[in-house]
Amino acid sequence: MGWLKHYRHGLLAGDFSAGVVVAMMMIPQGMAYAMVAGLPPVAGIYASILPPLLYALFGSSMTQSVGPMAIIALMTAAALGPLAAPGSALYMVLAAQLALLTGAVLLVCGLLRIGFLANFFSRPVMSGFTIGSALVIAWGQLPALVGAALPPFRLSSLHMPSVLLGGGALLLLLAAKVWLARLLRALGLGHGGADIGVRLAPMVVVLGATLLVARLNLAGAGIHTTGAVPTGLPSLNLALSNGHWRALLQPALLIAFMVFLISMSAAQTLALKRQEKLHSNLELIGLGAANLGSALSGAFPVTGSMSRSAVNFSAGANTPLASVITALLLALALASPTGWLALLPLPALAATIIVAVLGMLELATLRTALRYDRGDALALVATAGGVLALGVEAGVVTGVVLSMGTLIWRASRPHIVVLGRIAGTEHFRNVERYPGETAPGLLLLRIDAGLFFGNVEAVNARIEEELAAHSATRHLVLVLSAVNAIDTSALFGLTELNALLRQRGVKLHLAEVKGPVLDRLKTSDLLATLDGKIFLSTAMAWDALAESS
């Protein structure tokens, strides 16, 4: 609540306008994402009232908009699908219970200050997961768009009024995405106003489709609508299923991880634009409280949304008061007669979801990874394929395993180079890149990674290769300028290397050992048994050993 202590009257206009804009956007969007989660559409609005209020109390971002999101809704459906029939009473209880567990996990992580764990999910893997999820969501909305199960065995099985309404909405939304911003700027709106206009296009299209359904009685022609929406605020939900705690725990852990990752990505992007500081552990607490609020509302897991937060930001939000205003307006909408919400056509809502998730098909990361690091590109494609072929949860696990596997694989194969002196200087460089001077009996090797149990064998093997290639070596100097740590396994490896070299008549020396590393080595027996010396710099080692060797 630190933002409230320093609130100024001049901030109210921006917060109010942003609150109104996001509330208008949230009604069709929240209802659509509830459908993705397999819940009644009104659950999407329930998930947009109490969660942002609680996030405003505990979160650290000034412009983050918390509520339903497509990927988290898809993960919810994937977790609950095997446990209950979508839309059933048990399914709704389990959705709220999943939000409760997700919130509890986030809160515990925040209190234990372990927000740094999100750093282990690489950007290419996150991009692959997003791409795979977007395709799964888009495919899942096609039956609602065309009014028939997929794949249709005959063209006649398609419901043509649904196809016309859903297809028309889809074309309008795609056209708005491509041309509307340019048109609005040509009419005199600034970039911010044009962007907001594009973001509100789905609401305009859905409302237009709703008017058509009402005026032409298209529901009577077979077009499915959201149906009756309960009037009034959500009641306090305390229903739980004692037999499903264990089945929901693993999905809750994965969803909590994704909630934090997605929310931090959105919040950091916007915070950088205003030079604001985020606190990752406060974000965990704020998101945890928001999910507990969603559980008490009888809804489903929620997260910060990049698209919705961007609208909030562009509409002038200065503080979390904008989200408070959004929540109050949505509560007012439910407290008022909700008959018009019952006429929202499902084909139009499906079109808004498809266009929204197709915007998540960010291929720039794949193109960059293909040029820069084929391993990252492979991880991206494998994660997307895992989501498509194995399911959402398996896709997340695949991504995490690939991220950690790539990290371990690279760390286990450190870069080791032979150094030579650049003539007339005290600079030493890789002899394969620069014309460096070497001494016949002196071998300088620089190790460009920390030494630990996973790479000690590879380091020793590489040292053996270089000694075999430089058979006249009498002094081996390991340049440790890039080594930040040496674990116990590596310590034993260096001790054994020193003993082995002694038998060959070769002395082992160390150079440029960092202070913290040297402090730990002093507590071991290595320095006492080392046949060579420890040099402050590579140049000093050269001056002392090149002539004698």
C-alpha positions in Angstrom: 0.0 0.0 0.0 3.0 2.3 -0.3 1.6 3.8 -3.4 -1.5 5.0 -1.5 0.5 6.9 1.1 2.0 9.2 -1.6 -1.1 9.4 -3.9 -1.6 12.8 -5.5 -4.9 14.2 -6.9 -3.3 14.7 -10.3 -3.0 10.9 -10.8 -6.7 10.2 -10.5 -7.7 11.1 -14.0 -5.3 8.6 -15.6 -6.2 5.9 -13.1 -9.9 6.4 -13.7 -9.7 6.4 -17.5 -7.5 3.2 -17.4 -9.9 1.5 -15.0 -12.9 2.2 -17.3 -11.1 1.0 -20.4 -9.8 -2.2 -18.9 -13.3 -2.9 -17.4 -14.8 -2.6 -20.8 -12.2 -5.0 -22.2 -12.5 -7.5 -19.4 -16.2 -8.4 -19.8 -15.9 -10.2 -23.1 -12.3 -11.3 -22.5 -12.9 -12.7 -19.0 -16.0 -14.6 -20.2 -14.0 -16.0 -23.2 -11.1 -17.2 -21.0 -13.5 -18.9 -18.6 -14.8 -20.9 -21.6 -11.2 -21.9 -22.4 -10.9 -23.1 -18.8 -14.1 -25.2 -19.2 -16.1 -23.0 -16.8 -19.3 -20.9 -17.1 -18.5 -17.6 -18.7 -19.4 -15.6 -15.6 -16.5 -17.2 -13.7 -14.2 -15.0 -15.9 -15.8 -11.9 -14.4 -15.7 -13.4 -10.9 -11.9 -13.9 -11.4 -11.6 -10.2 -12.3 -13.0 -8.6 -9.2 -11.4 -9.8 -5.9 -8.0 -10.8 -7.4 -7.0 -7.4 -8.7 -8.1 -5.8 -5.4 -5.8 -8.1 -3.4 -3.0 -7.7 -5.9 -3.3 -3.9 -5.5 -2.8 -4.4 -1.7 0.3 -6.7 -1.9 1.9 -6.5 -5.4 4.7 -4.2 -6.4 3.8 -3.2 -10.0 2.0 0.0 -10.5 0.4 -1.0 -13.8 0.0 -4.7 -13.7 -3.5 -6.0 -14.5 -4.3 -9.3 -12.9 -7.1 -11.6 -14.0 -7.9 -14.5 -16.3 -5.4 -15.3 -19.1 -5.6 -17.7 -22.0 -2.5 -19.9 -21.2 -3.4 -20.3 -17.5 -7.0 -21.0 -18.5 -5.8 -23.7 -20.8 -3.6 -25.2 -18.1 -6.6 -25.2 -15.8 -8.7 -27.1 -18.3 -5.8 -29.6 -18.9 -5.4 -30.2 -15.2 -9.2 -30.6 -14.4 -10.3 -32.4 -17.6 -9.3 -35.9 -16.3 -10.9 -35.3 -12.9 -14.4 -34.0 -13.7 -16.7 -33.1 -16.6 -16.2 -29.4 -17.7 -19.0 -27.2 -16.3 -20.1 -29.8 -13.7 -20.4 -28.8 -10.0 -17.3 -30.9 -9.1 -15.4 -29.2 -11.9 -16.2 -25.8 -10.5 -15.2 -26.8 -7.0 -11.9 -28.2 -8.3 -11.2 -25.0 -10.3 -11.4 -22.9 -7.2 -9.4 -25.5 -5.2 -6.7 -25.3 -7.9 -6.6 -21.6 -7.5 -6.3 -22.0 -3.8 -3.3 -24.3 -4.1 -1.7 -22.1 -6.7 -2.1 -19.1 -4.4 -0.7 -21.0 -1.5 2.4 -22.1 -3.5 3.0 -18.5 -4.6 2.6 -17.2 -1.1 5.0 -19.7 0.4 7.6 -19.0 -2.3 7.2 -15.3 -1.7 7.6 -15.7 2.1 10.7 -17.9 1.5 12.1 -15.4 -0.9 12.7 -17.9 -3.8 11.5 -15.7 -6.6 14.9 -16.3 -8.3 13.8 -19.8 -9.4 11.9 -18.3 -12.3 15.3 -17.5 -13.9 15.8 -21.1 -14.7 13.1 -21.0 -17.4 14.9 -19.7 -20.5 13.3 -17.3 -22.9 13.3 -19.7 -25.9 11.6 -22.4 -23.9 9.0 -19.9 -22.7 8.5 -18.8 -26.3 8.0 -22.4 -27.4 5.5 -23.1 -24.6 3.6 -19.9 -25.6 3.5 -20.9 -29.3 2.3 -24.5 -28.5 -0.3 -23.2 -26.1 -1.6 -20.6 -28.6 -2.1 -23.3 -31.3 -3.9 -25.6 -28.8 -6.2 -22.8 -27.7 -7.0 -21.7 -31.2 -7.8 -25.3 -32.3 -10.0 -25.8 -29.3 -12.1 -22.7 -30.2 -12.8 -23.8 -33.8 -15.9 -25.9 -32.8 -17.5 -22.9 -31.2 -16.6 -20.8 -34.1 -18.3 -23.0 -36.7 -21.0 -24.5 -34.5 -19.8 -28.1 -35.1 -17.4 -30.7 -33.8 -14.1 -31.0 -35.5 -12.9 -32.3 -37.8 -16.2 -32.1 -39.8 -16.8 -35.1 -41.9 -19.0 -33.2 -44.3 -19.3 -29.5 -45.2 -23.0 -29.8 -44.5 -22.3 -30.6 -40.8 -21.1 -27.0 -40.3 -23.7 -24.7 -38.8 -23.7 -21.9 -41.4 -25.2 -19.1 -39.3 -22.4 -19.8 -36.7 -19.8 -19.9 -39.5 -21.0 -16.6 -40.9 -21.2 -14.8 -37.6 -17.9 -16.3 -36.2 -16.1 -15.9 -39.6 -17.3 -12.3 -39.9 -16.1 -11.5 -36.4 -12.8 -13.1 -37.1 -12.3 -11.1 -40.3 -13.2 -7.9 -38.6 -10.8 -8.5 -35.7 -8.0 -9.4 -38.1 -8.6 -6.3 -40.2 -8.6 -4.2 -37.0 -5.4 -5.7 -35.9 -3.7 -4.9 -39.3 -5.3 -1.5 -40.3 -7.2 0.0 -37.4 -4.3 1.7 -35.7 -3.2 3.3 -38.9 -6.7 4.5 -39.6 -7.1 6.0 -36.2 -3.8 7.8 -36.4 -4.8 9.2 -39.8 -8.0 10.5 -38.1 -5.8 12.4 -35.6 -5.5 10.1 -32.6 -2.1 9.7 -31.1 -0.2 6.5 -30.8 -1.6 5.8 -27.3 -5.2 6.4 -28.3 -4.8 4.3 -31.5 -3.4 1.4 -29.5 -6.3 1.6 -27.0 -8.7 1.6 -30.0 -7.2 -1.6 -31.3 -7.3 -3.2 -27.9 -11.0 -2.4 -27.6 -11.9 -3.7 -31.0 -12.8 -7.2 -29.6 -15.3 -5.6 -27.3 -16.9 -3.6 -30.1 -17.1 -6.6 -32.3 -18.7 -8.8 -29.6 -21.2 -6.1 -28.7 -22.1 -5.7 -32.4 -22.5 -9.5 -32.7 -24.7 -9.4 -29.6 -26.9 -6.7 -31.1 -27.3 -8.9 -34.3 -28.3 -11.9 -32.2 -30.8 -9.8 -30.3 -32.4 -8.0 -33.3 -32.5 -11.0 -35.7 -33.2 -13.6 -33.0 -30.2 -15.6 -34.2 -30.4 -17.8 -31.1 -33.5 -19.3 -32.6 -31.4 -20.1 -35.7 -29.1 -22.3 -33.6 -26.3 -19.9 -32.7 -25.1 -20.7 -29.2 -24.9 -17.9 -26.7 -23.4 -17.7 -23.2 -26.8 -18.2 -21.6 -28.2 -16.8 -18.4 -25.5 -15.0 -16.3 -26.3 -14.8 -12.5 -27.0 -11.4 -11.2 -25.0 -10.3 -8.1 -21.6 -10.6 -6.7 -20.0 -14.0 -6.2 -20.7 -15.6 -2.9 -17.9 -16.7 -0.6 -16.7 -20.1 -1.8 -15.6 -22.6 0.8 -16.4 -25.8 -1.1 -13.4 -28.3 -1.4 -12.9 -31.8 -2.5 -10.9 -33.8 0.1 -10.1 -36.6 -2.4 -8.4 -34.4 -5.0 -5.6 -32.6 -3.1 -2.8 -34.8 -4.3 -4.1 -34.9 -7.9 -4.2 -31.0 -7.9 -0.8 -30.4 -6.3 1.5 -31.0 -9.3 -0.7 -28.9 -11.7 -0.8 -26.2 -9.0 3.0 -26.1 -8.8 3.3 -25.8 -12.6 0.6 -23.2 -12.9 2.1 -21.2 -10.0 5.4 -21.3 -11.8 3.8 -20.0 -15.1 1.8 -17.4 -13.3 4.9 -15.9 -11.8 6.9 -16.1 -15.0 4.2 -14.5 -17.1 3.4 -11.8 -14.6 7.0 -10.9 -14.0 7.6 -10.6 -17.7 4.7 -8.3 -18.2 5.4 -6.2 -15.0 9.1 -5.8 -15.8 8.4 -4.7 -19.4 6.2 -1.9 -18.2 8.3 -1.0 -15.1 11.3 -0.3 -17.4 9.3 2.3 -19.3 8.8 4.3 -16.1 12.1 3.4 -14.3 10.1 1.7 -11.6 11.5 -1.0 -9.3 9.9 -4.4 -8.9 10.3 -6.7 -6.0 10.0 -10.3 -7.1 9.1 -11.7 -3.7 6.4 -9.1 -3.2 5.1 -10.0 -6.7 4.9 -13.6 -5.5 2.9 -12.6 -2.4 0.6 -10.3 -4.5 -0.1 -13.0 -7.0 -0.6 -15.5 -4.3 -3.2 -13.3 -2.6 -4.9 -12.7 -5.9 -5.3 -16.4 -6.5 -6.6 -17.0 -3.0 -9.1 -14.3 -3.8 -10.1 -16.1 -7.0 -10.5 -19.3 -5.1 -12.8 -17.5 -2.6 -14.8 -16.1 -5.5 -15.4 -19.6 -7.0 -13.3 -18.9 -10.0 -9.9 -20.3 -11.3 -6.2 -19.4 -11.3 -5.3 -15.9 -12.5 -2.2 -14.0 -13.5 -0.9 -10.8 -14.8 -1.5 -10.3 -18.6 0.9 -8.6 -20.9 -1.9 -7.4 -23.3 -4.3 -6.3 -20.6 -1.4 -4.6 -18.6 -0.3 -2.8 -21.8 -3.8 -1.5 -22.2 -3.9 -0.4 -18.6 -0.5 1.4 -19.1 -1.5 3.0 -22.4 -4.8 4.2 -21.0 -3.0 6.3 -18.4 -2.8 4.0 -15.3 -0.4 5.6 -12.7 -1.1 3.3 -9.7 -3.0 0.2 -8.7 -6.0 2.4 -8.1 -6.7 1.8 -11.8 -7.2 -1.9 -11.1 -9.3 -1.1 -8.1 -11.6 1.0 -10.3 -11.8 -1.8 -12.9 -12.8 -4.3 -10.2 -15.5 -2.0 -8.8 -17.0 -1.4 -12.3 -17.1 -5.1 -13.0 -18.8 -5.7 -9.6 -21.3 -3.0 -10.6 -21.9 -4.7 -13.9 -22.8 -7.9 -12.1 -25.0 -6.1 -9.5 -27.0 -4.6 -12.4 -29.3 -6.6 -14.7 -27.2 -9.0 -16.7 -29.7 -10.1 -19.3 -27.7 -8.6 -22.1 -24.7 -10.8 -21.2 -26.8 -13.9 -21.8 -26.9 -12.9 -25.5 -23.2 -12.9 -26.1 -22.7 -15.3 -29.1 -20.1 -18.0 -28.6 -18.8 -17.8 -32.2 -17.9 -14.2 -31.7 -16.2 -14.9 -28.3 -14.3 -17.8 -30.0 -13.1 -15.4 -32.7 -11.8 -13.0 -30.1 -9.9 -15.8 -28.4 -8.4 -17.0 -31.7 -7.2 -13.6 -32.6 -5.8 -12.9 -29.1 -3.8 -16.1 -29.0 -2.6 -15.9 -32.6 -0.9 -12.7 -31.4 1.1 -14.9 -29.1 2.8 -16.7 -32.0 6.0 -14.7 -31.6 8.4 -16.2 -34.2 11.2 -13.6 -33.7 12.7 -15.6 -30.8 12.9 -18.7 -33.0 14.5 -16.8 -35.9 17.1 -15.3 -33.5 17.8 -18.6 -31.8 18.3 -20.3 -35.2 21.0 -17.8 -36.1 22.6 -17.5 -32.6 22.2 -20.8 -30.8 20.8 -23.9 -32.4 20.5 -25.6 -29.0 18.1 -22.9 -27.8 16.2 -23.2 -31.1 15.9 -27.0 -30.6 14.6 -26.4 -27.0 12.0 -23.9 -28.3 10.7 -26.3 -31.0 10.8 -29.3 -28.6 8.8 -27.4 -26.0 6.2 -26.3 -28.6 6.0 -29.9 -29.9 5.7 -31.2 -26.3 2.6 -29.0 -25.7 1.0 -30.0 -29.0 1.8 -33.8 -28.8 1.8 -34.5 -25.0 -0.3 -31.8 -23.4 0.2 -28.5 -21.6 1.7 -29.9 -18.3 4.1 -32.2 -20.2 5.1 -29.2 -22.3 6.0 -27.2 -19.2 8.0 -30.1 -17.7 9.7 -30.6 -21.1 10.7 -26.9 -21.1 12.1 -26.9 -17.6 14.0 -30.1 -18.2 15.4 -28.7 -21.5 16.4 -25.5 -19.8 18.2 -27.2 -17.0 19.7 -29.9 -19.3 21.1 -27.3 -21.7 22.6 -25.4 -18.7 24.2 -28.5 -17.3 25.4 -29.7 -20.7 27.2 -26.4 -21.4 28.7 -26.2 -17.9 30.0 -29.7 -18.3 32.0 -28.7 -21.3 33.9 -25.6 -20.4 35.8 -23.5 -22.9 39.6 -24.1 -22.4 42.2 -22.3 -24.5 45.9 -22.2 -24.9 47.2 -18.7 -24.2 50.1 -16.8 -25.9 51.6 -13.4 -25.3 50.9 -10.6 -27.7 54.3 -9.4 -28.7 55.5 -6.3 -26.8 52.6 -6.4 -24.3 51.5 -8.1 -21.1 48.3 -9.2 -22.7 47.6 -13.0 -23.3 45.1 -14.2 -25.8 43.8 -17.5 -27.4 46.5 -18.6 -29.8 43.9 -19.8 -32.2 42.5 -16.3 -32.5 45.6 -14.1 -32.2 49.2 -14.4 -33.2 50.4 -15.1 -29.6 54.0 -15.9 -28.5 54.5 -19.2 -26.7 57.5 -20.7 -24.8 58.6 -24.3 -25.6 58.5 -25.6 -22.0 55.6 -23.5 -20.7 51.9 -24.2 -21.3 49.3 -21.6 -20.3 45.7 -22.9 -20.2 42.7 -20.6 -19.4 39.6 -22.3 -18.1 36.5 -20.2 -18.8 34.0 -21.8 -16.3 33.6 -22.7 -12.7 35.0 -26.1 -11.7 32.5 -28.5 -10.2 31.7 -32.2 -10.1 30.0 -32.1 -13.5 33.0 -30.9 -15.5 36.1 -31.9 -13.6 36.5 -35.0 -15.8 36.1 -33.0 -19.0 38.7 -30.5 -17.8 41.2 -33.2 -16.9 40.7 -34.8 -20.3 41.3 -31.6 -22.1 44.4 -30.9 -20.1 45.7 -34.4 -21.0 45.1 -33.6 -24.7 47.1 -30.3 -24.5 49.9 -32.0 -22.6 50.1 -34.7 -25.3 50.2 -32.0 -28.0 52.9 -30.1 -26.1 55.2 -32.9 -24.9 58.1 -30.6 -24.0 56.0 -28.9 -21.2 57.7 -28.5 -17.9 55.5 -25.9 -16.4 51.7 -26.0 -16.7 49.9 -22.8 -15.6 46.1 -22.9 -15.1 44.8 -19.3 -15.6 41.7 -19.2 -13.4 40.5 -15.6 -14.1 37.1 -16.9 -15.2 36.7 -19.4 -12.4 34.2 -18.2 -9.8 34.1 -21.4 -7.7 35.8 -24.7 -7.2 33.8 -27.4 -5.5 35.1 -30.4 -3.5 35.1 -32.7 -6.5 37.1 -30.2 -8.5 39.5 -29.7 -5.5 40.3 -33.4 -5.5 40.7 -33.3 -9.2 43.3 -30.6 -9.0 45.1 -32.4 -6.2 45.2 -35.6 -8.3 46.4 -33.6 -11.3 49.2 -32.1 -9.3 50.4 -35.6 -8.2 50.1 -37.0 -11.7 52.2 -34.1 -13.2 54.8 -34.5 -10.5 55.4 -38.1 -11.7 56.0 -36.7 -15.2 58.4 -34.0 -14.0 55.8 -31.2 -14.7 55.0 -28.5 -12.2 51.5 -27.2 -11.8 51.0 -23.5 -11.2 47.9 -21.3 -10.8 47.4 -17.7 -11.9 44.8 -15.0 -11.5 42.9 -16.9 -8.8 39.9 -14.8 -7.6 39.9 -13.8 -3.9 36.9 -15.8 -2.8 38.2 -18.9 -4.6 41.7 -18.4 -3.1 40.2 -18.0 0.4 38.5 -21.4 0.1 41.6 -23.1 -1.3 43.6 -21.9 1.7 41.3 -24.1 3.9 42.4 -27.2 1.9 45.7 -29.1 1.5 46.1 -28.2 -2.1 48.2 -25.1 -1.7 50.6 -26.9 0.7 51.1 -29.8 -1.7 51.2 -27.7 -4.9 54.5 -28.2 -6.7 54.3 -24.9 -8.4 53.4 -21.3 -7.4 50.3 -19.1 -7.4 50.9 -16.0 -9.6 49.0 -12.7 -9.3 48.9 -12.4 -13.1 49.6 -14.4 -16.2 52.3 -11.9 -17.1 54.1 -12.6 -13.9 53.9 -16.3 -14.5 55.4 -15.8 -18.0 58.2 -13.6 -16.7 59.1 -16.2 -14.0 58.7 -19.4 -16.0 59.2 -18.7 -19.7 63.0 -18.2 -19.5 63.6 -21.1 -17.1 61.5 -23.5 -19.1 
